[in-house]
Amino acid sequence: MHFQEITENGFRIYVGALESPVGDGYTAALVVRAESGPAARDAFSDDRLACGHRWASAEDAMSYALRKGREFVRAQRAVAA
């Protein structure tokens, strides 16, 4: 397993690359959590992004998860604006 976390616009984005249960690559996982206030909770979570698509490398899986996490944060900020 490979994990990374970043903070972006009031959210923590946790991304992971999990070894595929059928071998042959990595699946992408994502959790987006509001950082503070009454909304401090998991805002989005998916441990099989892209329907469990398998990426050849952990870096590719994590890159995809990070893009999806940032898209989610941008959408939440647009709704709040």
C-alpha positions as CSV (number, residue, x, y, z in Angstrom):
1,M,0.0,0.0,0.0
2,H,1.1,3.5,-0.8
3,F,-0.5,6.6,0.8
4,Q,-0.2,10.4,0.6
5,E,-2.1,13.3,2.1
6,I,-2.3,16.9,1.3
7,T,-4.3,20.0,2.5
8,E,-6.2,22.0,-0.1
9,N,-8.7,24.8,0.5
10,G,-9.9,23.7,3.9
11,F,-10.0,19.9,3.1
12,R,-7.6,17.1,3.7
13,I,-7.2,14.8,0.7
14,Y,-5.9,11.3,1.4
15,V,-5.0,9.2,-1.6
16,G,-3.8,5.6,-1.8
17,A,-2.7,3.0,-4.2
18,L,-3.7,-0.5,-3.1
19,E,-2.3,-3.7,-4.6
20,S,-5.1,-5.2,-6.7
21,P,-6.7,-8.2,-5.1
22,V,-6.4,-10.0,-8.4
23,G,-2.8,-9.0,-8.8
24,D,-1.5,-7.2,-11.8
25,G,-1.4,-3.5,-10.6
26,Y,-2.9,-1.0,-8.2
27,T,-6.3,0.3,-7.5
28,A,-6.9,3.9,-6.4
29,A,-8.5,5.0,-3.1
30,L,-9.6,8.4,-2.0
31,V,-10.9,10.1,1.2
32,V,-11.7,13.8,1.3
33,R,-12.3,15.3,4.8
34,A,-13.4,18.8,5.8
35,E,-10.6,20.1,8.1
36,S,-12.6,22.0,10.8
37,G,-15.9,23.3,12.0
38,P,-19.2,21.4,12.2
39,A,-18.5,19.9,8.8
40,A,-15.3,18.1,10.1
41,R,-16.1,14.7,8.6
42,D,-15.5,12.6,5.6
43,A,-17.0,14.5,2.7
44,F,-16.2,11.8,0.1
45,S,-14.7,8.3,0.3
46,D,-14.1,5.6,-2.4
47,D,-11.7,2.7,-2.1
48,R,-12.3,1.5,-5.7
49,L,-12.1,4.6,-7.9
50,A,-12.8,4.1,-11.6
51,C,-14.7,0.9,-10.7
52,G,-11.5,-0.8,-9.5
53,H,-9.5,0.0,-12.6
54,R,-5.9,-1.3,-12.2
55,W,-3.0,1.0,-12.9
56,A,0.4,-0.3,-13.8
57,S,2.1,1.7,-11.0
58,A,1.3,3.0,-7.6
59,E,2.2,6.5,-8.8
60,D,-0.3,6.4,-11.6
61,A,-3.1,5.2,-9.2
62,M,-2.3,7.9,-6.7
63,S,-2.1,10.6,-9.4
64,Y,-5.6,9.7,-10.6
65,A,-7.0,9.7,-7.0
66,L,-5.4,13.1,-6.3
67,R,-7.0,14.6,-9.5
68,K,-10.4,13.3,-8.4
69,G,-9.9,14.6,-4.9
70,R,-9.0,18.1,-6.2
71,E,-12.1,18.0,-8.5
72,F,-14.3,17.2,-5.5
73,V,-12.8,20.1,-3.5
74,R,-13.3,22.5,-6.4
75,A,-16.9,21.4,-6.8
76,Q,-17.5,21.9,-3.0
77,R,-16.0,25.4,-3.1
78,A,-18.1,26.3,-6.1
79,V,-21.3,25.2,-4.3
80,A,-20.3,27.2,-1.2
81,A,-19.6,30.4,-3.2
